[in-house]
Amino acid sequence: MEDQILNFIYDVYNALGWPGVVALMAIESACIPLPSELIMPLAGWMLVAERGLGIGHVVLAGFYGALGCTIGSIAAYAVGARGGRPLVEKYGKYVLLTHHDLELSDRWFQKHGDWIIFGSRLLPVVRTFISLPAGIAKMKFAKFVIYTFVGSFPWCFGLAYGGYLLGGHWEQISNTMRPFVIAIVAVVAVLLVYYIYRRVRAVRAHK
């Protein structure tokens, strides 16, 4: 599967160049699991180092990556804002979500949404999906856009810079980060199980 993704990224960069970085990172940030850990290091190598370009173009790679993240995140935010909430209100009870949970999420994003969005952009896996709940909670759109771009830039720049430094060995970045990705997925899974357990107990307690 990873080889197929790499071949796809190669083809996109060969065909589009820099706009390909924007397009691929937009896909990654629209709740579609196309790993930025492959997209950006390959950009740093293929579009910068391999062409003999300097560090200024790595900054450019970070900018294009963050721009793509912002575009894809806006799409996911729009889905959450326009369609996600009615679905949660109608079917949320089947996954143990209540109106109180929605109201709590609304207040949380209104109060801490800027830091939630900024911090999530620096975390594997979480960064891909955070825009949807932000849209459902209807976080202030301007803040959402600003913090998405600001939080995405260091992530994209760092990965591109790693690919630039490592050259043809850029895939070492993905291999190094894989244990962290697995750990984050495991933590999210544990928290999800704990949440379901607490919700089931709460439902039973009110019967």
Backbone as ProteinMPNN parsed JSONL, in Angstrom:
{"seq_chain_A": "MEDQILNFIYDVYNALGWPGVVALMAIESACIPLPSELIMPLAGWMLVAERGLGIGHVVLAGFYGALGCTIGSIAAYAVGARGGRPLVEKYGKYVLLTHHDLELSDRWFQKHGDWIIFGSRLLPVVRTFISLPAGIAKMKFAKFVIYTFVGSFPWCFGLAYGGYLLGGHWEQISNTMRPFVIAIVAVVAVLLVYYIYRRVRAVRAHK", "coords_chain_A": {"N_chain_A": [[0.83, -1.205, 0.0], [1.914, 1.273, 0.834], [3.894, 1.604, -1.102], [2.317, 1.983, -3.367], [1.111, 4.413, -2.734], [3.376, 6.05, -2.665], [4.193, 5.9, -5.355], [2.036, 7.183, -6.489], [2.327, 9.787, -5.405], [4.822, 10.474, -6.505], [4.087, 10.533, -9.243], [2.254, 12.647, -9.242], [3.901, 14.81, -8.484], [5.702, 14.831, -10.612], [4.012, 15.514, -12.664], [2.742, 17.916, -11.861], [4.378, 19.456, -10.169], [5.013, 22.096, -7.885], [2.233, 22.88, -7.434], [1.245, 20.35, -7.021], [2.018, 19.712, -4.418], [0.338, 21.371, -2.919], [-2.153, 20.278, -3.687], [-1.969, 17.58, -2.794], [-1.582, 17.864, -0.008], [-3.939, 19.121, 0.592], [-5.74, 17.07, 0.157], [-4.872, 15.338, 2.175], [-5.64, 16.756, 4.447], [-8.348, 16.775, 4.368], [-9.722, 14.851, 5.755], [-8.914, 12.49, 4.596], [-6.856, 9.794, 4.652], [-4.008, 10.326, 3.555], [-0.705, 10.146, 3.876], [1.046, 12.837, 5.316], [3.584, 12.491, 6.15], [4.844, 11.23, 4.135], [4.299, 12.803, 1.91], [5.44, 15.454, 2.303], [8.283, 15.118, 3.007], [9.157, 13.888, 0.638], [8.664, 15.952, -1.135], [10.567, 17.789, -0.24], [12.871, 16.508, -1.025], [12.526, 15.705, -3.787], [11.531, 17.995, -5.128], [13.18, 20.003, -4.308], [15.934, 19.409, -3.16], [16.868, 17.518, -5.097], [16.779, 19.035, -7.358], [18.743, 20.83, -6.952], [18.203, 23.142, -5.526], [17.989, 25.777, -3.011], [17.728, 26.404, 0.607], [15.715, 28.279, 0.813], [13.721, 27.403, -0.88], [12.797, 25.248, 0.509], [11.432, 26.49, 2.547], [9.457, 27.551, 0.935], [8.24, 25.165, 0.175], [7.162, 24.427, 2.663], [5.32, 26.502, 2.917], [3.561, 26.035, 0.726], [2.662, 23.51, 1.452], [1.322, 24.09, 3.879], [-0.626, 25.778, 2.87], [-2.091, 23.985, 1.294], [-3.001, 22.304, 3.359], [-4.688, 24.065, 4.682], [-6.669, 24.584, 2.747], [-7.789, 21.992, 2.359], [-8.648, 21.535, 4.966], [-10.588, 23.502, 5.301], [-12.549, 22.507, 3.597], [-13.271, 20.14, 4.978], [-14.149, 21.288, 7.357], [-16.378, 22.701, 6.399], [-18.064, 20.595, 5.662], [-18.57, 19.488, 8.192], [-19.818, 21.703, 9.424], [-22.111, 22.176, 7.877], [-23.385, 19.715, 7.361], [-22.707, 17.842, 9.288], [-23.594, 18.335, 11.946], [-26.526, 18.104, 11.95], [-26.651, 15.346, 11.395], [-25.377, 14.245, 13.634], [-27.136, 15.126, 15.612], [-29.397, 13.716, 14.902], [-28.644, 11.01, 14.709], [-26.837, 10.616, 16.69], [-27.388, 9.414, 19.153], [-27.101, 6.743, 18.72], [-24.448, 6.306, 18.794], [-23.865, 7.009, 21.28], [-23.867, 9.762, 21.736], [-25.053, 12.872, 22.924], [-27.307, 15.752, 23.058], [-26.295, 17.367, 25.006], [-23.602, 16.711, 24.901], [-22.922, 17.839, 22.429], [-23.347, 20.549, 22.994], [-21.418, 20.915, 24.943], [-19.128, 20.443, 23.432], [-19.33, 22.598, 21.674], [-18.949, 24.796, 23.417], [-16.361, 24.227, 24.275], [-14.787, 24.399, 21.936], [-15.302, 27.058, 21.268], [-14.076, 28.364, 23.36], [-11.458, 27.28, 23.608], [-10.669, 26.711, 21.058], [-8.722, 27.822, 19.29], [-6.184, 27.008, 20.268], [-6.562, 24.267, 20.293], [-6.839, 23.654, 17.555], [-4.384, 24.645, 16.56], [-2.499, 23.074, 18.031], [-3.247, 20.48, 17.266], [-2.46, 20.342, 14.632], [0.15, 19.681, 14.734], [0.323, 17.057, 15.306], [0.523, 13.69, 14.312], [-2.016, 11.835, 12.54], [-4.212, 12.866, 14.251], [-4.236, 15.451, 13.212], [-5.33, 15.132, 10.713], [-8.061, 14.753, 11.032], [-9.243, 16.663, 12.7], [-10.589, 18.908, 11.761], [-13.238, 18.349, 11.088], [-14.816, 17.936, 13.551], [-14.407, 20.542, 14.483], [-15.852, 22.03, 12.638], [-18.438, 21.009, 13.098], [-18.824, 21.949, 15.683], [-18.885, 24.555, 15.018], [-16.753, 26.43, 15.22], [-15.252, 29.674, 15.292], [-14.802, 30.864, 12.087], [-12.728, 32.441, 10.913], [-10.677, 32.355, 12.855], [-10.249, 29.627, 12.824], [-9.159, 29.202, 10.246], [-6.814, 30.785, 10.347], [-5.312, 29.64, 12.5], [-5.097, 27.078, 11.594], [-3.437, 27.335, 9.324], [-1.127, 28.521, 10.496], [-0.418, 26.562, 12.368], [0.035, 24.41, 10.684], [2.202, 25.101, 9.081], [4.857, 24.863, 10.43], [4.91, 22.076, 10.715], [4.773, 21.104, 8.051], [7.018, 22.385, 6.935], [9.077, 21.326, 8.553], [9.015, 18.556, 7.915], [9.547, 18.696, 5.161], [12.081, 19.85, 5.239], [13.499, 17.85, 6.504], [13.421, 15.88, 4.484], [14.889, 17.261, 2.571], [17.432, 17.423, 3.786], [18.095, 14.72, 4.086], [18.035, 13.744, 1.541], [18.1, 11.231, -0.888], [17.545, 9.385, 1.035], [15.247, 10.04, 2.327], [13.023, 8.604, 3.191], [13.577, 7.61, 5.652], [12.543, 9.34, 7.511], [9.77, 8.813, 7.591], [9.915, 6.175, 8.541], [11.044, 6.612, 11.038], [9.068, 8.093, 12.309], [6.941, 6.362, 12.417], [6.573, 4.666, 14.798], [5.62, 6.624, 16.602], [3.256, 7.398, 15.403], [1.803, 5.029, 15.58], [1.648, 4.855, 18.355], [0.068, 7.104, 18.966], [-2.326, 6.433, 17.667], [-2.976, 4.2, 19.218], [-3.39, 5.388, 21.73], [-5.6, 7.041, 21.158], [-7.456, 5.04, 20.553], [-7.689, 3.751, 23.032], [-8.737, 5.847, 24.587], [-11.158, 6.142, 23.262], [-12.435, 3.698, 23.801], [-12.63, 3.946, 26.576], [-14.3, 6.166, 26.713], [-16.671, 5.125, 25.577], [-17.259, 3.18, 27.487], [-17.771, 4.795, 29.775], [-19.971, 6.233, 28.84], [-21.882, 4.221, 28.412], [-22.259, 3.333, 31.037], [-23.348, 5.676, 32.112], [-25.733, 5.884, 30.683], [-27.061, 3.564, 31.552], [-27.313, 4.151, 34.248], [-29.281, 6.071, 34.258], [-31.565, 4.77, 33.672]], "CA_chain_A": [[0.0, 0.0, 0.0], [2.792, 2.449, 0.899], [4.542, 1.754, -2.413], [1.326, 2.554, -4.28], [0.976, 5.823, -2.37], [4.602, 6.72, -3.116], [4.124, 6.021, -6.818], [1.036, 8.219, -6.762], [2.937, 11.09, -5.093], [5.818, 10.693, -7.569], [3.399, 10.903, -10.484], [1.675, 13.981, -9.062], [4.977, 15.804, -8.517], [6.234, 14.89, -11.981], [3.033, 16.158, -13.541], [2.287, 19.236, -11.408], [5.366, 20.223, -9.426], [4.564, 22.698, -6.633], [0.783, 22.74, -7.203], [0.987, 19.003, -6.515], [2.144, 19.748, -2.955], [-0.916, 21.952, -2.429], [-3.243, 19.329, -3.912], [-1.826, 16.394, -1.947], [-1.807, 18.222, 1.389], [-5.371, 19.393, 0.718], [-6.362, 15.749, 0.314], [-4.488, 14.826, 3.509], [-6.329, 17.498, 5.504], [-9.8, 16.671, 4.158], [-10.132, 13.589, 6.395], [-8.514, 11.363, 3.75], [-5.542, 9.443, 5.217], [-2.845, 10.319, 2.674], [0.238, 10.587, 4.915], [1.946, 13.977, 5.103], [4.929, 11.991, 6.436], [5.394, 10.849, 2.836], [4.13, 13.901, 0.961], [6.341, 16.592, 2.48], [9.705, 14.778, 2.829], [9.412, 13.654, -0.782], [8.73, 17.276, -1.756], [11.862, 18.368, 0.108], [13.92, 15.855, -1.813], [12.269, 15.655, -5.229], [11.279, 19.318, -5.694], [14.179, 20.97, -3.847], [17.306, 18.894, -3.138], [17.222, 16.862, -6.353], [16.901, 20.084, -8.374], [19.85, 21.696, -6.585], [17.695, 24.403, -5.002], [18.44, 26.063, -1.66], [16.832, 26.315, 1.753], [14.555, 29.133, 0.578], [12.665, 26.609, -1.518], [12.204, 24.408, 1.555], [10.426, 27.369, 3.146], [8.364, 27.581, -0.033], [7.542, 23.882, 0.309], [6.356, 24.532, 3.877], [4.19, 27.401, 2.64], [2.599, 25.349, -0.137], [2.057, 22.446, 2.234], [0.369, 24.698, 4.809], [-1.747, 26.257, 2.062], [-2.906, 22.815, 0.991], [-3.663, 21.898, 4.6], [-5.766, 25.009, 4.969], [-7.741, 24.351, 1.775], [-8.453, 20.734, 2.695], [-9.309, 21.676, 6.266], [-11.806, 24.283, 5.087], [-13.542, 21.587, 3.032], [-13.759, 19.275, 6.058], [-14.889, 22.171, 8.265], [-17.669, 22.988, 5.777], [-18.89, 19.381, 5.783], [-19.016, 19.41, 9.577], [-20.706, 22.813, 9.763], [-23.366, 22.133, 7.126], [-24.072, 18.434, 7.393], [-22.327, 16.986, 10.402], [-24.395, 18.543, 13.148], [-27.828, 17.43, 11.85], [-26.468, 13.897, 11.492], [-25.098, 13.912, 15.028], [-28.359, 15.335, 16.382], [-30.382, 12.693, 14.563], [-28.175, 9.635, 14.918], [-25.809, 10.581, 17.73], [-27.747, 8.517, 20.247], [-26.658, 5.387, 18.394], [-23.018, 6.222, 19.154], [-23.793, 7.512, 22.654], [-23.696, 11.214, 21.772], [-26.278, 13.56, 23.298], [-27.303, 17.201, 22.815], [-25.376, 17.944, 25.998], [-22.241, 16.535, 24.373], [-22.739, 18.846, 21.385], [-23.232, 21.856, 23.637], [-20.112, 20.936, 25.597], [-18.149, 20.594, 22.361], [-19.438, 23.982, 21.203], [-18.298, 25.688, 24.388], [-14.936, 23.908, 24.312], [-14.152, 24.965, 20.756], [-15.383, 28.512, 21.327], [-13.152, 28.863, 24.383], [-10.081, 26.812, 23.43], [-10.525, 26.204, 19.702], [-7.492, 28.243, 18.629], [-5.077, 26.144, 20.686], [-6.867, 22.902, 19.86], [-6.514, 23.556, 16.137], [-2.94, 24.815, 16.397], [-1.783, 21.904, 18.559], [-3.567, 19.262, 16.522], [-1.73, 20.348, 13.365], [1.496, 19.176, 14.989], [0.198, 15.661, 15.72], [0.093, 12.751, 13.267], [-3.357, 11.246, 12.624], [-5.176, 13.83, 14.775], [-4.278, 16.614, 12.314], [-6.133, 14.811, 9.53], [-9.493, 14.651, 11.292], [-9.726, 17.641, 13.674], [-11.411, 19.952, 11.139], [-14.651, 17.948, 11.071], [-15.479, 18.36, 14.794], [-14.377, 22.007, 14.575], [-16.987, 22.492, 11.856], [-19.666, 20.645, 13.808], [-18.934, 22.884, 16.805], [-18.964, 25.893, 14.431], [-15.701, 27.32, 15.697], [-15.156, 30.88, 14.474], [-14.137, 30.456, 10.856], [-11.477, 33.178, 10.709], [-9.684, 31.775, 13.756], [-9.963, 28.284, 12.344], [-8.275, 29.31, 9.093], [-5.511, 31.326, 10.767], [-4.568, 28.685, 13.326], [-4.791, 25.925, 10.755], [-2.248, 27.648, 8.522], [0.022, 28.751, 11.38], [-0.026, 25.284, 12.951], [0.457, 23.482, 9.635], [3.463, 25.495, 8.458], [6.05, 24.2, 10.984], [4.831, 20.638, 10.433], [5.124, 20.894, 6.642], [8.4, 22.813, 6.742], [9.96, 20.373, 9.219], [9.084, 17.329, 7.129], [10.236, 19.002, 3.905], [13.488, 20.088, 5.556], [14.082, 16.53, 6.736], [13.649, 15.273, 3.172], [15.963, 18.039, 1.932], [18.709, 17.043, 4.393], [18.38, 13.294, 3.911], [18.156, 13.417, 0.125], [17.484, 9.98, -1.322], [17.187, 8.565, 2.203], [14.181, 10.767, 2.999], [12.027, 7.691, 3.762], [13.923, 7.37, 7.058], [11.646, 10.157, 8.335], [8.543, 8.044, 7.776], [10.213, 5.024, 9.397], [11.282, 7.1, 12.396], [7.823, 8.586, 12.886], [5.92, 5.323, 12.478], [6.212, 4.284, 16.173], [4.831, 7.686, 17.219], [1.918, 7.312, 14.815], [1.162, 3.859, 16.191], [1.362, 5.19, 19.751], [-1.064, 8.031, 18.991], [-3.512, 5.647, 17.323], [-3.287, 3.365, 20.383], [-3.945, 6.264, 22.769], [-6.945, 7.417, 20.712], [-8.302, 3.852, 20.686], [-7.934, 3.549, 24.468], [-9.654, 6.905, 25.014], [-12.466, 5.854, 22.683], [-13.002, 2.6, 24.588], [-12.974, 4.504, 27.882], [-15.466, 7.025, 26.52], [-17.836, 4.253, 25.389], [-17.535, 2.566, 28.795], [-18.39, 5.8, 30.633], [-21.28, 6.58, 28.32], [-22.785, 3.092, 28.682], [-22.577, 3.383, 32.467], [-24.23, 6.812, 32.351], [-27.055, 5.539, 30.153], [-27.661, 2.568, 32.441], [-27.606, 4.784, 35.52], [-30.473, 6.896, 34.116], [-32.726, 3.931, 33.374]], "C_chain_A": [[0.87, 1.263, 0.0], [3.495, 2.688, -0.429], [3.584, 2.373, -3.422], [1.132, 4.047, -4.012], [2.181, 6.611, -2.855], [4.596, 6.916, -4.632], [3.128, 7.106, -7.225], [1.618, 9.614, -6.532], [3.988, 11.449, -6.141], [5.149, 11.212, -8.837], [2.821, 12.316, -10.396], [2.762, 15.046, -9.152], [5.578, 15.941, -9.917], [5.301, 15.655, -12.909], [2.766, 17.617, -13.167], [3.357, 20.088, -10.735], [4.781, 20.791, -8.144], [3.059, 22.648, -6.419], [0.41, 21.341, -6.696], [1.096, 18.925, -5.007], [0.853, 20.281, -2.345], [-2.051, 20.934, -2.536], [-3.167, 18.14, -2.959], [-2.075, 16.717, -0.478], [-3.258, 18.618, 1.63], [-6.134, 18.087, 0.91], [-6.111, 15.213, 1.712], [-5.297, 15.466, 4.613], [-7.845, 17.456, 5.378], [-10.322, 15.333, 4.662], [-9.889, 12.379, 5.501], [-7.083, 10.999, 4.147], [-4.447, 9.23, 4.177], [-1.699, 10.934, 3.475], [1.108, 11.781, 4.51], [3.389, 13.58, 5.376], [5.607, 11.434, 5.19], [5.37, 12.031, 1.869], [5.224, 14.951, 1.094], [7.825, 16.222, 2.409], [10.067, 14.525, 1.368], [9.467, 14.979, -1.549], [10.08, 17.922, -1.484], [13.006, 17.773, -0.683], [13.706, 16.075, -3.312], [12.153, 17.049, -5.855], [12.318, 20.362, -5.273], [15.592, 20.4, -3.988], [17.735, 18.328, -4.483], [17.399, 17.871, -7.492], [18.027, 21.075, -8.063], [19.416, 23.052, -6.059], [18.072, 24.56, -3.53], [17.348, 26.007, -0.615], [15.595, 27.188, 1.583], [13.403, 28.384, -0.057], [12.065, 25.592, -0.548], [11.137, 25.209, 2.293], [9.208, 27.454, 2.233], [7.552, 26.289, 0.025], [6.646, 23.891, 1.542], [5.133, 25.4, 3.667], [3.134, 26.692, 1.797], [1.899, 24.205, 0.614], [1.003, 22.98, 3.185], [-0.851, 25.241, 4.073], [-2.678, 25.104, 1.704], [-3.667, 22.321, 2.207], [-4.867, 22.783, 4.886], [-6.949, 24.791, 4.023], [-8.514, 23.072, 2.11], [-9.216, 20.812, 4.001], [-10.596, 22.486, 6.157], [-12.913, 23.4, 4.515], [-14.139, 20.692, 4.117], [-14.583, 20.069, 7.066], [-16.294, 22.429, 7.711], [-18.614, 21.791, 5.865], [-19.435, 19.259, 7.194], [-20.04, 20.474, 9.921], [-22.073, 22.678, 9.103], [-24.133, 20.827, 7.284], [-23.821, 17.592, 8.62], [-23.228, 17.107, 11.609], [-25.775, 17.899, 13.054], [-27.719, 15.907, 11.967], [-26.224, 13.469, 12.928], [-26.356, 14.06, 15.868], [-29.381, 14.23, 16.129], [-29.937, 11.296, 14.955], [-27.148, 9.508, 16.048], [-26.106, 9.609, 18.861], [-27.263, 7.09, 19.995], [-25.167, 5.195, 18.656], [-22.785, 6.923, 20.484], [-23.452, 8.993, 22.739], [-25.042, 11.873, 22.048], [-26.187, 15.04, 22.914], [-26.367, 17.9, 23.803], [-23.926, 17.833, 25.519], [-21.942, 17.572, 23.295], [-22.547, 20.235, 21.984], [-21.877, 22.0, 24.327], [-19.002, 21.125, 24.567], [-18.146, 22.022, 21.823], [-18.685, 24.927, 22.13], [-16.799, 25.475, 24.394], [-14.211, 24.53, 23.121], [-14.204, 26.492, 20.761], [-14.348, 29.09, 22.291], [-11.702, 28.513, 24.085], [-9.777, 26.391, 21.996], [-9.229, 26.58, 19.023], [-6.328, 27.336, 18.979], [-5.31, 24.692, 20.311], [-6.453, 22.715, 18.405], [-5.013, 23.665, 15.914], [-2.184, 23.567, 16.842], [-2.025, 20.655, 17.751], [-2.811, 19.19, 15.206], [-0.309, 19.826, 13.512], [1.488, 17.711, 15.4], [-0.208, 14.782, 14.542], [-1.305, 12.222, 13.562], [-4.396, 12.284, 13.06], [-5.35, 14.99, 13.807], [-5.182, 16.384, 11.106], [-7.625, 14.968, 9.781], [-10.069, 15.766, 12.164], [-10.679, 18.672, 13.066], [-12.901, 19.621, 11.177], [-15.355, 18.322, 12.376], [-15.449, 19.87, 14.995], [-15.531, 22.613, 13.801], [-18.309, 22.201, 12.531], [-19.908, 21.599, 14.974], [-19.051, 24.334, 16.341], [-18.002, 26.869, 15.107], [-15.625, 28.527, 14.772], [-14.252, 30.619, 13.279], [-12.794, 31.155, 10.661], [-10.364, 32.619, 11.583], [-9.27, 30.39, 13.281], [-8.953, 28.323, 11.209], [-6.88, 29.756, 9.51], [-4.699, 30.288, 11.52], [-4.266, 27.403, 12.576], [-3.524, 26.175, 9.952], [-1.008, 27.779, 9.404], [0.506, 27.436, 11.993], [0.512, 24.307, 11.921], [1.839, 23.812, 9.081], [4.681, 24.822, 9.087], [6.075, 22.7, 10.73], [5.308, 20.356, 9.007], [6.58, 21.269, 6.376], [9.372, 21.798, 7.341], [10.124, 19.083, 8.436], [9.823, 17.555, 5.811], [11.734, 19.205, 4.145], [14.205, 18.769, 5.833], [14.376, 15.816, 5.428], [14.776, 15.95, 2.423], [17.33, 17.609, 2.467], [19.093, 15.599, 4.076], [18.517, 12.891, 2.448], [17.423, 12.139, -0.226], [17.091, 9.061, -0.192], [16.031, 9.188, 2.984], [13.16, 9.857, 3.676], [12.341, 7.326, 5.205], [13.017, 8.175, 7.99], [10.37, 9.398, 8.63], [8.766, 6.866, 8.711], [10.411, 5.442, 10.844], [9.986, 7.502, 13.081], [6.784, 7.503, 13.089], [5.578, 4.881, 13.905], [5.365, 5.338, 16.881], [3.4, 7.667, 16.696], [1.15, 6.159, 15.447], [0.765, 4.154, 17.63], [0.147, 6.116, 19.851], [-2.361, 7.31, 18.661], [-3.944, 4.796, 18.513], [-3.928, 4.196, 21.49], [-5.37, 6.67, 22.413], [-7.904, 6.247, 20.88], [-8.665, 3.602, 22.149], [-8.93, 4.586, 24.979], [-11.064, 6.668, 24.48], [-13.171, 4.743, 23.459], [-13.46, 3.108, 25.955], [-14.216, 5.373, 27.793], [-16.736, 6.177, 26.384], [-18.248, 3.614, 26.717], [-18.26, 3.546, 29.708], [-19.793, 6.139, 30.16], [-22.299, 5.471, 28.576], [-23.2, 3.087, 30.142], [-23.546, 4.519, 32.764], [-25.639, 6.523, 31.866], [-27.781, 4.553, 31.064], [-28.077, 3.193, 33.766], [-28.898, 5.6, 35.475], [-31.719, 6.089, 33.76], [-33.56, 3.712, 34.615]], "O_chain_A": [[0.598, 2.208, -0.741], [3.675, 3.833, -0.843], [3.991, 3.195, -4.243], [1.005, 4.843, -4.942], [2.036, 7.709, -3.393], [4.956, 7.985, -5.125], [3.354, 7.849, -8.18], [1.433, 10.513, -7.352], [4.042, 12.586, -6.611], [5.586, 12.2, -9.427], [2.889, 13.084, -11.355], [2.578, 16.067, -9.814], [5.921, 17.042, -10.347], [5.744, 16.352, -13.821], [2.584, 18.46, -14.045], [3.255, 21.315, -10.731], [4.126, 20.072, -7.39], [2.631, 22.389, -5.294], [-0.608, 21.167, -6.027], [0.363, 18.168, -4.37], [0.335, 19.721, -1.378], [-2.817, 20.75, -1.59], [-4.177, 17.737, -2.383], [-2.709, 15.932, 0.227], [-3.762, 18.473, 2.744], [-7.057, 18.008, 1.72], [-7.022, 14.696, 2.36], [-5.614, 14.816, 5.609], [-8.551, 18.041, 6.199], [-11.241, 14.753, 4.084], [-10.571, 11.362, 5.626], [-6.181, 11.823, 3.993], [-4.01, 8.103, 3.943], [-1.719, 12.138, 3.731], [1.81, 11.741, 3.5], [4.317, 14.235, 4.903], [6.814, 11.194, 5.194], [6.312, 12.233, 1.103], [5.868, 15.302, 0.105], [8.584, 16.966, 1.788], [11.148, 14.901, 0.915], [10.232, 15.111, -2.505], [10.676, 18.528, -2.375], [13.992, 18.45, -0.976], [14.591, 16.569, -4.011], [12.616, 17.268, -6.975], [12.341, 21.47, -5.81], [16.361, 20.853, -4.835], [18.832, 18.617, -4.961], [18.087, 17.591, -8.474], [18.244, 22.033, -8.804], [20.177, 24.016, -6.136], [18.433, 23.582, -2.876], [16.211, 25.623, -0.889], [14.54, 26.883, 2.14], [12.239, 28.694, 0.197], [10.946, 25.123, -0.759], [10.074, 24.686, 2.626], [8.07, 27.432, 2.7], [6.325, 26.316, -0.065], [5.508, 23.423, 1.489], [4.048, 25.095, 4.161], [1.947, 26.741, 2.117], [0.705, 23.968, 0.434], [-0.082, 22.41, 3.299], [-1.97, 25.178, 4.581], [-3.899, 25.228, 1.799], [-4.84, 21.961, 2.108], [-5.928, 22.302, 5.283], [-8.102, 24.812, 4.455], [-9.745, 23.074, 2.14], [-10.294, 20.235, 4.138], [-11.579, 22.193, 6.837], [-14.076, 23.526, 4.9], [-15.354, 20.503, 4.176], [-15.595, 19.581, 7.57], [-17.278, 22.383, 8.449], [-19.81, 21.949, 6.111], [-20.614, 18.962, 7.386], [-21.015, 20.202, 10.621], [-23.088, 23.029, 9.706], [-25.363, 20.817, 7.334], [-24.625, 16.724, 8.961], [-23.588, 16.106, 12.229], [-26.176, 17.205, 13.988], [-28.582, 15.259, 12.559], [-26.776, 12.473, 13.395], [-26.626, 13.229, 16.736], [-30.137, 13.854, 17.025], [-30.723, 10.496, 15.463], [-26.652, 8.415, 16.322], [-25.19, 9.045, 19.46], [-27.043, 6.324, 20.933], [-24.68, 4.067, 18.731], [-21.679, 7.37, 20.787], [-22.823, 9.434, 23.701], [-26.058, 11.48, 21.473], [-25.132, 15.521, 22.499], [-25.73, 18.9, 23.47], [-23.127, 18.75, 25.71], [-20.842, 18.122, 23.246], [-21.692, 21.001, 21.538], [-21.266, 23.068, 24.301], [-18.053, 21.873, 24.798], [-17.087, 22.586, 21.549], [-17.887, 25.751, 21.684], [-16.038, 26.436, 24.505], [-13.143, 25.121, 23.281], [-13.263, 27.147, 20.314], [-13.811, 30.174, 22.061], [-10.811, 29.34, 24.281], [-8.74, 25.779, 21.741], [-8.672, 25.785, 18.267], [-5.566, 26.934, 18.1], [-4.358, 23.962, 20.039], [-5.794, 21.733, 18.063], [-4.433, 22.876, 15.169], [-1.329, 23.062, 16.114], [-1.114, 19.848, 17.565], [-2.543, 18.096, 14.709], [0.361, 19.559, 12.514], [2.521, 17.173, 15.799], [-1.176, 15.09, 13.847], [-1.721, 12.172, 14.72], [-5.35, 12.553, 12.329], [-6.466, 15.465, 13.595], [-5.733, 17.332, 10.546], [-8.379, 15.28, 8.86], [-11.284, 15.812, 12.355], [-11.494, 19.251, 13.784], [-13.734, 20.521, 11.287], [-16.401, 18.969, 12.328], [-16.358, 20.428, 15.609], [-16.129, 23.594, 14.242], [-19.206, 23.045, 12.54], [-21.04, 22.01, 15.23], [-19.284, 25.235, 17.148], [-18.379, 27.97, 15.507], [-15.91, 28.407, 13.58], [-13.1, 30.211, 13.426], [-11.818, 30.509, 10.277], [-9.24, 32.428, 11.118], [-8.095, 30.026, 13.33], [-7.99, 27.555, 11.21], [-5.882, 29.177, 9.081], [-3.525, 30.076, 11.215], [-3.292, 26.714, 12.882], [-2.637, 25.323, 9.906], [0.04, 27.212, 9.094], [1.711, 27.221, 12.123], [1.352, 23.466, 12.242], [2.57, 22.916, 8.659], [5.487, 24.251, 8.353], [7.144, 22.118, 10.549], [6.142, 19.479, 8.786], [7.291, 20.551, 5.673], [10.373, 21.448, 6.716], [11.235, 18.569, 8.304], [10.624, 16.72, 5.39], [12.557, 18.775, 3.336], [15.361, 18.586, 5.452], [15.44, 15.219, 5.265], [15.539, 15.292, 1.716], [18.277, 17.449, 1.697], [20.26, 15.293, 3.83], [19.049, 11.824, 2.142], [16.247, 11.984, 0.106], [16.389, 8.073, -0.405], [15.855, 8.899, 4.168], [12.5, 10.273, 4.628], [11.484, 6.795, 5.911], [12.751, 7.758, 9.117], [9.929, 9.338, 9.777], [7.93, 6.577, 9.567], [10.008, 4.733, 11.766], [9.816, 7.285, 14.281], [5.837, 7.693, 13.853], [4.396, 4.727, 14.213], [4.488, 4.994, 17.673], [2.451, 7.892, 17.447], [-0.018, 6.304, 15.805], [-0.312, 3.762, 18.079], [-0.704, 5.932, 20.721], [-3.384, 7.547, 19.303], [-5.138, 4.679, 18.793], [-4.894, 3.762, 22.117], [-6.254, 6.645, 23.269], [-9.045, 6.438, 21.303], [-9.811, 3.281, 22.464], [-9.858, 4.251, 25.715], [-12.048, 6.958, 25.161], [-14.365, 4.839, 23.74], [-14.536, 2.749, 26.433], [-15.078, 5.335, 28.671], [-17.755, 6.477, 27.005], [-19.435, 3.519, 27.029], [-19.249, 3.184, 30.347], [-20.702, 6.313, 30.972], [-23.449, 5.75, 28.917], [-24.369, 2.86, 30.453], [-24.463, 4.359, 33.569], [-26.619, 6.861, 32.529], [-28.977, 4.697, 31.315], [-29.091, 2.801, 34.343], [-29.543, 5.806, 36.503], [-32.797, 6.652, 33.57], [-34.582, 3.028, 34.56]]}, "name": "protein", "num_of_chains": 1, "seq": "MEDQILNFIYDVYNALGWPGVVALMAIESACIPLPSELIMPLAGWMLVAERGLGIGHVVLAGFYGALGCTIGSIAAYAVGARGGRPLVEKYGKYVLLTHHDLELSDRWFQKHGDWIIFGSRLLPVVRTFISLPAGIAKMKFAKFVIYTFVGSFPWCFGLAYGGYLLGGHWEQISNTMRPFVIAIVAVVAVLLVYYIYRRVRAVRAHK"}
